[in-house]
Amino acid sequence: MSGVFALFIVGWIVIMVTLMGIGGFFMFRKFLKRLPKEDGKSVIDWEEYYVDQTKHMWSNDQKALLEELISPVPELFRDVARQKIAGRIGELAIEKKKKKMTQDLIIEGYILATPKRDHKFLIKKLDEKEIDLAPYEPLLERDYKPSRARNVQ
């Protein structure tokens, strides 16, 4: 019986160390994003700034579109993804001096804010909503080539 119990304890230790390592990794990443850069603001501070500056520009339809686009993200990470993507969209809106959010701006910001592995989910969602990908192909082609656009030729 003591051999089985010892094996259980060793297994439990391995599981706990692994889980603590994974949690520590994500906490360390968050810590690095909170560190101030040369301008005195952190990455997260800039995201919050752009979201606050453009909060009034979002309509309910555009908020719903953003929610639909981030729906493939696991719920645990969805708030972080929403903040990052909305911050990038807000930054684009300010750079382009827009008065309100547009579907094009939201999709462009999503493409620029997300890694290329997530673009296949975006393409799938845009196909479902029957939104033309042609204006976004230059942005997508830098990372991901949609198969649908290649079959049209």
VOGU-849182 format. One record per residue: residue number from 1; x, y, z of N, C-alpha, C in turn. Coordinates in Angstrom, 1 decimal, decimal comma. Layout:
<rs>
@nr = NUM&nX = X&nY = Y&nZ = Z&caX = X&caY = Y&caZ = Z&cX = X&cY = Y&cZ = Z;
...
</rs>
This chain:
<rs>
@nr = 1&nX = 0,8&nY = -1,2&nZ = 0,0&caX = 0,0&caY = 0,0&caZ = 0,0&cX = 0,9&cY = 1,3&cZ = 0,0;
@nr = 2&nX = 2,0&nY = 1,3&nZ = 0,7&caX = 2,8&caY = 2,4&caZ = 0,7&cX = 3,5&cY = 2,8&cZ = -0,6;
@nr = 3&nX = 3,7&nY = 1,7&nZ = -1,4&caX = 4,3&caY = 2,0&caZ = -2,8&cX = 3,3&cY = 2,7&cZ = -3,7;
@nr = 4&nX = 2,0&nY = 2,3&nZ = -3,6&caX = 0,9&caY = 3,0&caZ = -4,4&cX = 0,7&cY = 4,4&cZ = -3,9;
@nr = 5&nX = 0,8&nY = 4,6&nZ = -2,6&caX = 0,6&caY = 5,9&caZ = -2,0&cX = 1,8&cY = 6,8&cZ = -2,4;
@nr = 6&nX = 3,0&nY = 6,3&nZ = -2,4&caX = 4,2&caY = 7,1&caZ = -2,8&cX = 4,1&cY = 7,5&cZ = -4,3;
@nr = 7&nX = 3,6&nY = 6,5&nZ = -5,1&caX = 3,4&caY = 6,8&caZ = -6,5&cX = 2,4&cY = 7,9&cZ = -6,7;
@nr = 8&nX = 1,3&nY = 7,9&nZ = -5,9&caX = 0,3&caY = 8,9&caZ = -6,0&cX = 0,8&cY = 10,2&cZ = -5,6;
@nr = 9&nX = 1,6&nY = 10,3&nZ = -4,6&caX = 2,2&caY = 11,6&caZ = -4,1&cX = 3,2&cY = 12,1&cZ = -5,2;
@nr = 10&nX = 4,0&nY = 11,3&nZ = -5,8&caX = 4,9&caY = 11,7&caZ = -6,8&cX = 4,1&cY = 12,3&cZ = -8,0;
@nr = 11&nX = 3,1&nY = 11,5&nZ = -8,4&caX = 2,2&caY = 12,0&caZ = -9,5&cX = 1,6&cY = 13,3&cZ = -9,2;
@nr = 12&nX = 1,1&nY = 13,5&nZ = -8,0&caX = 0,4&caY = 14,7&caZ = -7,6&cX = 1,4&cY = 15,9&cZ = -7,6;
@nr = 13&nX = 2,6&nY = 15,6&nZ = -7,2&caX = 3,7&caY = 16,7&caZ = -7,2&cX = 4,0&cY = 17,1&cZ = -8,6;
@nr = 14&nX = 4,1&nY = 16,1&nZ = -9,5&caX = 4,4&caY = 16,4&caZ = -10,9&cX = 3,2&cY = 17,3&cZ = -11,5;
@nr = 15&nX = 2,0&nY = 16,9&nZ = -11,2&caX = 0,8&caY = 17,6&caZ = -11,8&cX = 0,8&cY = 19,0&cZ = -11,2;
@nr = 16&nX = 1,1&nY = 19,2&nZ = -9,9&caX = 1,0&caY = 20,5&caZ = -9,3&cX = 2,2&cY = 21,4&cZ = -9,8;
@nr = 17&nX = 3,4&nY = 20,9&nZ = -10,0&caX = 4,5&caY = 21,7&caZ = -10,5&cX = 4,2&cY = 22,1&cZ = -11,9;
@nr = 18&nX = 3,6&nY = 21,2&nZ = -12,7&caX = 3,3&caY = 21,5&caZ = -14,1&cX = 2,2&cY = 22,6&cZ = -14,1;
@nr = 19&nX = 1,2&nY = 22,5&nZ = -13,4&caX = 0,1&caY = 23,5&caZ = -13,4&cX = 0,6&cY = 24,9&cZ = -12,8;
@nr = 20&nX = 1,5&nY = 24,8&nZ = -11,8&caX = 2,1&caY = 26,1&caZ = -11,3&cX = 3,0&cY = 26,7&cZ = -12,4;
@nr = 21&nX = 3,7&nY = 25,9&nZ = -13,1&caX = 4,6&caY = 26,4&caZ = -14,2&cX = 3,8&cY = 27,1&cZ = -15,3;
@nr = 22&nX = 2,7&nY = 26,5&nZ = -15,7&caX = 1,8&caY = 27,0&caZ = -16,7&cX = 1,2&cY = 28,4&cZ = -16,2;
@nr = 23&nX = 0,7&nY = 28,4&nZ = -15,0&caX = 0,1&caY = 29,6&caZ = -14,4&cX = 1,2&cY = 30,7&cZ = -14,3;
@nr = 24&nX = 2,4&nY = 30,3&nZ = -13,9&caX = 3,5&caY = 31,3&caZ = -13,7&cX = 3,9&cY = 31,9&cZ = -15,1;
@nr = 25&nX = 3,8&nY = 31,1&nZ = -16,1&caX = 4,2&caY = 31,6&caZ = -17,4&cX = 3,2&cY = 32,7&cZ = -17,9;
@nr = 26&nX = 1,9&nY = 32,4&nZ = -17,7&caX = 0,9&caY = 33,4&caZ = -18,1&cX = 1,0&cY = 34,6&cZ = -17,2;
@nr = 27&nX = 1,3&nY = 34,5&nZ = -15,9&caX = 1,4&caY = 35,6&caZ = -15,0&cX = 2,6&cY = 36,4&cZ = -15,4;
@nr = 28&nX = 3,7&nY = 35,8&nZ = -15,8&caX = 4,9&caY = 36,5&caZ = -16,2&cX = 4,7&cY = 37,3&cZ = -17,4;
@nr = 29&nX = 3,9&nY = 36,7&nZ = -18,4&caX = 3,6&caY = 37,4&caZ = -19,6&cX = 2,8&cY = 38,7&cZ = -19,3;
@nr = 30&nX = 1,8&nY = 38,5&nZ = -18,4&caX = 1,0&caY = 39,7&caZ = -18,0&cX = 1,9&cY = 40,7&cZ = -17,3;
@nr = 31&nX = 2,8&nY = 40,3&nZ = -16,5&caX = 3,7&caY = 41,2&caZ = -15,8&cX = 4,6&cY = 42,0&cZ = -16,9;
@nr = 32&nX = 5,1&nY = 41,3&nZ = -17,9&caX = 5,9&caY = 42,0&caZ = -18,9&cX = 5,1&cY = 43,0&cZ = -19,7;
@nr = 33&nX = 3,8&nY = 42,7&nZ = -19,9&caX = 3,0&caY = 43,6&caZ = -20,6&cX = 2,6&cY = 44,9&cZ = -19,8;
@nr = 34&nX = 2,7&nY = 44,7&nZ = -18,5&caX = 2,5&caY = 45,8&caZ = -17,6&cX = 3,7&cY = 46,7&cZ = -17,3;
@nr = 35&nX = 4,9&nY = 46,3&nZ = -17,7&caX = 6,1&caY = 47,1&caZ = -17,6&cX = 6,0&cY = 48,3&cZ = -18,5;
@nr = 36&nX = 6,3&nY = 49,5&nZ = -18,0&caX = 6,3&caY = 50,7&caZ = -18,8&cX = 7,4&cY = 50,6&cZ = -19,9;
@nr = 37&nX = 7,1&nY = 51,1&nZ = -21,1&caX = 8,1&caY = 51,2&caZ = -22,2&cX = 8,7&cY = 52,6&cZ = -22,1;
@nr = 38&nX = 9,4&nY = 53,0&nZ = -23,2&caX = 10,2&caY = 54,2&caZ = -23,2&cX = 9,3&cY = 55,4&cZ = -23,0;
@nr = 39&nX = 8,1&nY = 55,4&nZ = -23,4&caX = 7,1&caY = 56,5&caZ = -23,3&cX = 6,5&cY = 56,6&cZ = -21,9;
@nr = 40&nX = 6,7&nY = 55,6&nZ = -21,1&caX = 6,2&caY = 55,6&caZ = -19,7&cX = 4,9&cY = 54,9&cZ = -19,6;
@nr = 41&nX = 4,3&nY = 54,4&nZ = -20,7&caX = 3,1&caY = 53,6&caZ = -20,6&cX = 3,4&cY = 52,2&cZ = -21,1;
@nr = 42&nX = 2,7&nY = 51,2&nZ = -20,5&caX = 2,8&caY = 49,8&caZ = -20,9&cX = 1,9&cY = 49,5&cZ = -22,0;
@nr = 43&nX = 2,0&nY = 48,3&nZ = -22,6&caX = 1,2&caY = 47,8&caZ = -23,7&cX = -0,3&cY = 47,8&cZ = -23,2;
@nr = 44&nX = -0,5&nY = 47,4&nZ = -22,0&caX = -1,9&caY = 47,3&caZ = -21,5&cX = -2,5&cY = 48,7&cZ = -21,3;
@nr = 45&nX = -1,6&nY = 49,7&nZ = -20,8&caX = -2,0&caY = 51,1&caZ = -20,7&cX = -2,5&cY = 51,7&cZ = -22,0;
@nr = 46&nX = -1,7&nY = 51,4&nZ = -23,1&caX = -2,1&caY = 51,9&caZ = -24,4&cX = -3,4&cY = 51,3&cZ = -24,9;
@nr = 47&nX = -3,5&nY = 49,9&nZ = -24,7&caX = -4,8&caY = 49,3&caZ = -25,1&cX = -6,0&cY = 50,0&cZ = -24,4;
@nr = 48&nX = -5,9&nY = 50,2&nZ = -23,1&caX = -6,9&caY = 50,8&caZ = -22,3&cX = -7,2&cY = 52,2&cZ = -22,8;
@nr = 49&nX = -6,1&nY = 53,0&nZ = -23,1&caX = -6,3&caY = 54,3&caZ = -23,6&cX = -7,1&cY = 54,3&cZ = -24,9;
@nr = 50&nX = -6,7&nY = 53,5&nZ = -25,9&caX = -7,4&caY = 53,5&caZ = -27,2&cX = -8,9&cY = 53,0&cZ = -27,0;
@nr = 51&nX = -9,1&nY = 52,1&nZ = -26,1&caX = -10,5&caY = 51,7&caZ = -25,9&cX = -11,3&cY = 52,8&cZ = -25,3;
@nr = 52&nX = -10,7&nY = 53,5&nZ = -24,3&caX = -11,4&caY = 54,6&caZ = -23,7&cX = -11,7&cY = 55,8&cZ = -24,7;
@nr = 53&nX = -10,7&nY = 56,1&nZ = -25,5&caX = -10,8&caY = 57,2&caZ = -26,5&cX = -11,9&cY = 56,9&cZ = -27,6;
@nr = 54&nX = -12,1&nY = 55,6&nZ = -27,9&caX = -13,0&caY = 55,3&caZ = -29,0&cX = -14,3&cY = 54,6&cZ = -28,5;
@nr = 55&nX = -14,6&nY = 54,6&nZ = -27,2&caX = -15,7&caY = 53,9&caZ = -26,6&cX = -17,0&cY = 54,5&cZ = -27,2;
@nr = 56&nX = -17,1&nY = 55,7&nZ = -27,4&caX = -18,3&caY = 56,4&caZ = -27,9&cX = -18,6&cY = 56,1&cZ = -29,4;
@nr = 57&nX = -17,6&nY = 55,5&nZ = -30,1&caX = -17,7&caY = 55,3&caZ = -31,6&cX = -18,3&cY = 53,9&cZ = -31,9;
@nr = 58&nX = -18,5&nY = 53,1&nZ = -30,9&caX = -19,0&caY = 51,8&caZ = -31,1&cX = -20,6&cY = 51,7&cZ = -31,1;
@nr = 59&nX = -21,2&nY = 51,1&nZ = -32,1&caX = -22,6&caY = 50,9&caZ = -32,0&cX = -22,9&cY = 49,5&cZ = -31,5;
@nr = 60&nX = -24,1&nY = 49,2&nZ = -31,2&caX = -24,4&caY = 47,8&caZ = -30,7&cX = -24,1&cY = 46,8&cZ = -31,8;
@nr = 61&nX = -24,4&nY = 47,1&nZ = -33,0&caX = -24,1&caY = 46,1&caZ = -34,1&cX = -22,6&cY = 45,8&cZ = -34,2;
@nr = 62&nX = -21,8&nY = 46,8&nZ = -34,1&caX = -20,3&caY = 46,7&caZ = -34,2&cX = -19,8&cY = 45,9&cZ = -33,0;
@nr = 63&nX = -20,4&nY = 46,1&nZ = -31,8&caX = -20,0&caY = 45,4&caZ = -30,6&cX = -20,4&cY = 43,9&cZ = -30,8;
@nr = 64&nX = -21,5&nY = 43,7&nZ = -31,4&caX = -21,9&caY = 42,3&caZ = -31,6&cX = -21,0&cY = 41,6&cZ = -32,7;
@nr = 65&nX = -20,6&nY = 42,4&nZ = -33,7&caX = -19,7&caY = 41,8&caZ = -34,7&cX = -18,3&cY = 41,4&cZ = -34,0;
@nr = 66&nX = -17,8&nY = 42,3&nZ = -33,1&caX = -16,6&caY = 42,0&caZ = -32,4&cX = -16,8&cY = 40,7&cZ = -31,5;
@nr = 67&nX = -17,9&nY = 40,7&nZ = -30,8&caX = -18,1&caY = 39,5&caZ = -30,0&cX = -18,2&cY = 38,2&cZ = -30,9;
@nr = 68&nX = -18,8&nY = 38,3&nZ = -32,0&caX = -18,9&caY = 37,2&caZ = -32,9&cX = -17,5&cY = 36,7&cZ = -33,4;
@nr = 69&nX = -16,7&nY = 37,7&nZ = -33,7&caX = -15,3&caY = 37,4&caZ = -34,2&cX = -14,5&cY = 36,8&cZ = -33,1;
@nr = 70&nX = -14,6&nY = 37,2&nZ = -31,9&caX = -13,8&caY = 36,6&caZ = -30,8&cX = -14,4&cY = 35,4&cZ = -30,2;
@nr = 71&nX = -15,6&nY = 34,9&nZ = -30,7&caX = -16,2&caY = 33,8&caZ = -30,1&cX = -15,4&cY = 32,5&cZ = -30,2;
@nr = 72&nX = -14,5&nY = 32,3&nZ = -31,2&caX = -13,7&caY = 31,0&caZ = -31,1&cX = -12,7&cY = 31,0&cZ = -30,0;
@nr = 73&nX = -12,4&nY = 32,2&nZ = -29,4&caX = -11,4&caY = 32,2&caZ = -28,3&cX = -12,0&cY = 31,6&cZ = -27,1;
@nr = 74&nX = -11,2&nY = 30,7&nZ = -26,4&caX = -11,8&caY = 30,1&caZ = -25,2&cX = -12,2&cY = 31,2&cZ = -24,2;
@nr = 75&nX = -13,3&nY = 30,9&nZ = -23,5&caX = -13,9&caY = 31,9&caZ = -22,6&cX = -12,9&cY = 32,4&cZ = -21,6;
@nr = 76&nX = -12,0&nY = 31,6&nZ = -21,1&caX = -11,0&caY = 32,0&caZ = -20,1&cX = -10,2&cY = 33,2&cZ = -20,6;
@nr = 77&nX = -9,9&nY = 33,2&nZ = -21,9&caX = -9,0&caY = 34,2&caZ = -22,5&cX = -9,7&cY = 35,3&cZ = -23,3;
@nr = 78&nX = -11,1&nY = 35,2&nZ = -23,4&caX = -11,9&caY = 36,1&caZ = -24,2&cX = -11,8&cY = 37,5&cZ = -23,8;
@nr = 79&nX = -11,7&nY = 37,8&nZ = -22,5&caX = -11,6&caY = 39,2&caZ = -22,1&cX = -10,3&cY = 39,8&cZ = -22,5;
@nr = 80&nX = -9,2&nY = 39,1&nZ = -22,4&caX = -7,9&caY = 39,6&caZ = -22,8&cX = -7,9&cY = 39,8&cZ = -24,3;
@nr = 81&nX = -8,5&nY = 38,9&nZ = -25,1&caX = -8,5&caY = 39,0&caZ = -26,5&cX = -9,4&cY = 40,2&cZ = -26,9;
@nr = 82&nX = -10,5&nY = 40,4&nZ = -26,3&caX = -11,4&caY = 41,5&caZ = -26,6&cX = -10,7&cY = 42,8&cZ = -26,3;
@nr = 83&nX = -9,9&nY = 42,9&nZ = -25,2&caX = -9,2&caY = 44,1&caZ = -24,9&cX = -8,1&cY = 44,4&cZ = -25,9;
@nr = 84&nX = -7,4&nY = 43,4&nZ = -26,3&caX = -6,3&caY = 43,6&caZ = -27,2&cX = -6,8&cY = 44,0&cZ = -28,6;
@nr = 85&nX = -7,8&nY = 43,3&nZ = -29,1&caX = -8,4&caY = 43,6&caZ = -30,4&cX = -9,1&cY = 44,9&cZ = -30,4;
@nr = 86&nX = -9,9&nY = 45,2&nZ = -29,4&caX = -10,6&caY = 46,5&caZ = -29,4&cX = -9,6&cY = 47,7&cZ = -29,3;
@nr = 87&nX = -8,5&nY = 47,4&nZ = -28,6&caX = -7,4&caY = 48,5&caZ = -28,5&cX = -6,8&cY = 48,7&cZ = -29,8;
@nr = 88&nX = -6,5&nY = 47,7&nZ = -30,6&caX = -5,9&caY = 47,8&caZ = -31,9&cX = -6,9&cY = 48,5&cZ = -32,9;
@nr = 89&nX = -8,2&nY = 48,1&nZ = -32,8&caX = -9,2&caY = 48,8&caZ = -33,6&cX = -9,3&cY = 50,3&cZ = -33,3;
@nr = 90&nX = -9,3&nY = 50,6&nZ = -32,0&caX = -9,3&caY = 52,0&caZ = -31,5&cX = -8,1&cY = 52,7&cZ = -32,0;
@nr = 91&nX = -6,9&nY = 52,1&nZ = -32,0&caX = -5,7&caY = 52,8&caZ = -32,5&cX = -5,8&cY = 53,1&cZ = -34,0;
@nr = 92&nX = -6,4&nY = 52,1&nZ = -34,7&caX = -6,6&caY = 52,4&caZ = -36,2&cX = -7,6&cY = 53,5&cZ = -36,4;
@nr = 93&nX = -8,6&nY = 53,5&nZ = -35,6&caX = -9,7&caY = 54,6&caZ = -35,8&cX = -9,1&cY = 55,9&cZ = -35,5;
@nr = 94&nX = -8,2&nY = 56,0&nZ = -34,5&caX = -7,6&caY = 57,3&caZ = -34,2&cX = -6,6&cY = 57,7&cZ = -35,3;
@nr = 95&nX = -5,8&nY = 56,7&nZ = -35,7&caX = -4,8&caY = 57,0&caZ = -36,8&cX = -5,5&cY = 57,5&cZ = -38,1;
@nr = 96&nX = -6,6&nY = 56,9&nZ = -38,4&caX = -7,3&caY = 57,2&caZ = -39,6&cX = -8,3&cY = 58,3&cZ = -39,4;
@nr = 97&nX = -8,4&nY = 58,9&nZ = -38,2&caX = -9,3&caY = 60,0&caZ = -37,9&cX = -10,7&cY = 59,7&cZ = -38,2;
@nr = 98&nX = -11,2&nY = 58,5&nZ = -37,9&caX = -12,6&caY = 58,1&caZ = -38,1&cX = -13,5&cY = 58,7&cZ = -37,0;
@nr = 99&nX = -14,7&nY = 59,0&nZ = -37,4&caX = -15,7&caY = 59,5&caZ = -36,4&cX = -16,5&cY = 58,4&cZ = -35,8;
@nr = 100&nX = -16,6&nY = 57,2&nZ = -36,5&caX = -17,3&caY = 56,1&caZ = -35,9&cX = -16,7&cY = 54,8&cZ = -36,5;
@nr = 101&nX = -17,0&nY = 53,7&nZ = -35,8&caX = -16,4&caY = 52,4&caZ = -36,2&cX = -17,2&cY = 51,9&cZ = -37,4;
@nr = 102&nX = -16,4&nY = 51,3&nZ = -38,2&caX = -17,0&caY = 50,6&caZ = -39,4&cX = -16,7&cY = 49,2&cZ = -39,4;
@nr = 103&nX = -17,4&nY = 48,4&nZ = -40,2&caX = -17,1&caY = 47,0&caZ = -40,3&cX = -15,7&cY = 46,8&cZ = -40,9;
@nr = 104&nX = -15,3&nY = 47,6&nZ = -41,9&caX = -14,0&caY = 47,4&caZ = -42,4&cX = -12,9&cY = 47,7&cZ = -41,4;
@nr = 105&nX = -13,1&nY = 48,7&nZ = -40,6&caX = -12,1&caY = 49,0&caZ = -39,5&cX = -12,0&cY = 47,9&cZ = -38,5;
@nr = 106&nX = -13,1&nY = 47,3&nZ = -38,1&caX = -13,2&caY = 46,2&caZ = -37,2&cX = -12,4&cY = 45,0&cZ = -37,7;
@nr = 107&nX = -12,7&nY = 44,7&nZ = -38,9&caX = -12,1&caY = 43,5&caZ = -39,5&cX = -10,6&cY = 43,7&cZ = -39,7;
@nr = 108&nX = -10,2&nY = 44,9&nZ = -40,2&caX = -8,8&caY = 45,2&caZ = -40,3&cX = -8,0&cY = 45,2&cZ = -39,0;
@nr = 109&nX = -8,6&nY = 45,8&nZ = -38,0&caX = -8,0&caY = 45,8&caZ = -36,6&cX = -7,9&cY = 44,3&cZ = -36,1;
@nr = 110&nX = -8,9&nY = 43,5&nZ = -36,4&caX = -8,9&caY = 42,1&caZ = -35,9&cX = -7,7&cY = 41,4&cZ = -36,6;
@nr = 111&nX = -7,5&nY = 41,6&nZ = -37,9&caX = -6,4&caY = 41,0&caZ = -38,6&cX = -5,1&cY = 41,4&cZ = -38,1;
@nr = 112&nX = -4,9&nY = 42,7&nZ = -37,8&caX = -3,7&caY = 43,2&caZ = -37,3&cX = -3,4&cY = 42,9&cZ = -35,9;
@nr = 113&nX = -4,4&nY = 42,6&nZ = -35,1&caX = -4,2&caY = 42,4&caZ = -33,6&cX = -4,0&cY = 40,9&cZ = -33,3;
@nr = 114&nX = -4,4&nY = 40,0&nZ = -34,3&caX = -4,3&caY = 38,6&caZ = -34,0&cX = -3,2&cY = 37,9&cZ = -34,7;
@nr = 115&nX = -2,7&nY = 36,8&nZ = -34,2&caX = -1,7&caY = 36,0&caZ = -34,9&cX = -2,3&cY = 35,3&cZ = -36,1;
@nr = 116&nX = -1,5&nY = 34,9&nZ = -37,0&caX = -1,9&caY = 34,3&caZ = -38,3&cX = -2,7&cY = 33,0&cZ = -38,0;
@nr = 117&nX = -2,5&nY = 32,3&nZ = -37,0&caX = -3,2&caY = 31,1&caZ = -36,7&cX = -4,7&cY = 31,3&cZ = -36,5;
@nr = 118&nX = -5,0&nY = 32,5&nZ = -36,1&caX = -6,4&caY = 32,9&caZ = -35,8&cX = -7,2&cY = 33,4&cZ = -37,0;
@nr = 119&nX = -6,5&nY = 33,7&nZ = -38,1&caX = -7,1&caY = 34,2&caZ = -39,3&cX = -8,0&cY = 33,3&cZ = -40,0;
@nr = 120&nX = -7,7&nY = 32,0&nZ = -39,8&caX = -8,7&caY = 31,0&caZ = -40,4&cX = -10,0&cY = 31,1&cZ = -39,8;
@nr = 121&nX = -10,1&nY = 31,4&nZ = -38,5&caX = -11,4&caY = 31,5&caZ = -37,8&cX = -12,1&cY = 32,8&cZ = -38,4;
@nr = 122&nX = -11,4&nY = 33,8&nZ = -38,6&caX = -11,9&caY = 35,1&caZ = -39,1&cX = -12,5&cY = 34,8&cZ = -40,5;
@nr = 123&nX = -11,7&nY = 34,1&nZ = -41,3&caX = -12,2&caY = 33,8&caZ = -42,7&cX = -13,4&cY = 33,0&cZ = -42,7;
@nr = 124&nX = -13,5&nY = 32,0&nZ = -41,8&caX = -14,7&caY = 31,2&caZ = -41,7&cX = -15,9&cY = 32,0&cZ = -41,3;
@nr = 125&nX = -15,7&nY = 32,9&nZ = -40,3&caX = -16,8&caY = 33,8&caZ = -39,9&cX = -17,2&cY = 34,8&cZ = -41,0;
@nr = 126&nX = -16,3&nY = 35,3&nZ = -41,7&caX = -16,6&caY = 36,2&caZ = -42,8&cX = -17,4&cY = 35,5&cZ = -43,9;
@nr = 127&nX = -17,0&nY = 34,2&nZ = -44,2&caX = -17,7&caY = 33,4&caZ = -45,2&cX = -19,1&cY = 33,2&cZ = -44,7;
@nr = 128&nX = -19,3&nY = 32,9&nZ = -43,4&caX = -20,7&caY = 32,6&caZ = -42,9&cX = -21,5&cY = 33,9&cZ = -43,0;
@nr = 129&nX = -20,9&nY = 35,1&nZ = -42,8&caX = -21,7&caY = 36,3&caZ = -42,9&cX = -21,7&cY = 36,9&cZ = -44,3;
@nr = 130&nX = -21,1&nY = 36,1&nZ = -45,2&caX = -21,1&caY = 36,5&caZ = -46,7&cX = -20,5&cY = 37,9&cZ = -46,8;
@nr = 131&nX = -19,3&nY = 38,1&nZ = -46,2&caX = -18,6&caY = 39,4&caZ = -46,3&cX = -17,4&cY = 39,1&cZ = -47,2;
@nr = 132&nX = -17,2&nY = 40,0&nZ = -48,2&caX = -16,2&caY = 39,8&caZ = -49,2&cX = -14,8&cY = 40,0&cZ = -48,6;
@nr = 133&nX = -13,9&nY = 39,1&nZ = -48,9&caX = -12,5&caY = 39,1&caZ = -48,3&cX = -11,6&cY = 39,9&cZ = -49,2;
@nr = 134&nX = -11,9&nY = 40,3&nZ = -50,4&caX = -11,0&caY = 40,9&caZ = -51,3&cX = -10,3&cY = 42,1&cZ = -50,7;
@nr = 135&nX = -11,0&nY = 43,0&nZ = -50,0&caX = -10,3&caY = 44,2&caZ = -49,5&cX = -9,2&cY = 43,9&cZ = -48,4;
@nr = 136&nX = -9,4&nY = 42,7&nZ = -47,8&caX = -8,5&caY = 42,3&caZ = -46,7&cX = -7,4&cY = 41,4&cZ = -47,1;
@nr = 137&nX = -7,4&nY = 40,9&nZ = -48,4&caX = -6,4&caY = 39,9&caZ = -48,8&cX = -5,0&cY = 40,4&cZ = -48,6;
@nr = 138&nX = -4,6&nY = 41,7&nZ = -48,9&caX = -3,2&caY = 42,1&caZ = -48,7&cX = -2,8&cY = 41,9&cZ = -47,2;
@nr = 139&nX = -3,7&nY = 42,2&nZ = -46,3&caX = -3,4&caY = 42,0&caZ = -44,9&cX = -3,3&cY = 40,5&cZ = -44,5;
@nr = 140&nX = -4,2&nY = 39,7&nZ = -45,1&caX = -4,2&caY = 38,3&caZ = -44,8&cX = -3,0&cY = 37,6&cZ = -45,5;
@nr = 141&nX = -2,6&nY = 38,0&nZ = -46,7&caX = -1,6&caY = 37,4&caZ = -47,4&cX = -0,2&cY = 37,5&cZ = -46,8;
@nr = 142&nX = -0,1&nY = 38,5&nZ = -45,9&caX = 1,2&caY = 38,6&caZ = -45,3&cX = 1,4&cY = 37,4&cZ = -44,3;
@nr = 143&nX = 0,3&nY = 36,8&nZ = -43,9&caX = 0,4&caY = 35,7&caZ = -42,9&cX = -0,3&cY = 34,4&cZ = -43,4;
@nr = 144&nX = -1,5&nY = 34,6&nZ = -44,0&caX = -2,3&caY = 33,4&caZ = -44,3&cX = -3,0&cY = 33,6&cZ = -45,6;
@nr = 145&nX = -2,9&nY = 32,6&nZ = -46,5&caX = -3,6&caY = 32,7&caZ = -47,8&cX = -4,9&cY = 31,9&cZ = -47,8;
@nr = 146&nX = -6,0&nY = 32,6&nZ = -47,9&caX = -7,3&caY = 31,9&caZ = -47,9&cX = -7,4&cY = 31,0&cZ = -49,1;
@nr = 147&nX = -7,8&nY = 29,8&nZ = -48,9&caX = -7,9&caY = 28,8&caZ = -50,0&cX = -9,0&cY = 29,3&cZ = -51,0;
@nr = 148&nX = -10,1&nY = 29,9&nZ = -50,5&caX = -11,2&caY = 30,3&caZ = -51,3&cX = -10,8&cY = 31,3&cZ = -52,4;
@nr = 149&nX = -9,9&nY = 32,2&nZ = -52,1&caX = -9,5&caY = 33,2&caZ = -53,0&cX = -8,6&cY = 32,6&cZ = -54,1;
@nr = 150&nX = -7,9&nY = 31,5&nZ = -53,8&caX = -7,1&caY = 30,9&caZ = -54,8&cX = -7,9&cY = 30,0&cZ = -55,8;
@nr = 151&nX = -9,0&nY = 29,5&nZ = -55,3&caX = -9,8&caY = 28,7&caZ = -56,2&cX = -10,6&cY = 29,5&cZ = -57,2;
@nr = 152&nX = -10,8&nY = 30,8&nZ = -57,0&caX = -11,6&caY = 31,7&caZ = -57,9&cX = -10,9&cY = 31,9&cZ = -59,2;
@nr = 153&nX = -9,5&nY = 31,9&nZ = -59,2&caX = -8,8&caY = 32,2&caZ = -60,4&cX = -9,1&cY = 31,1&cZ = -61,4;
</rs>
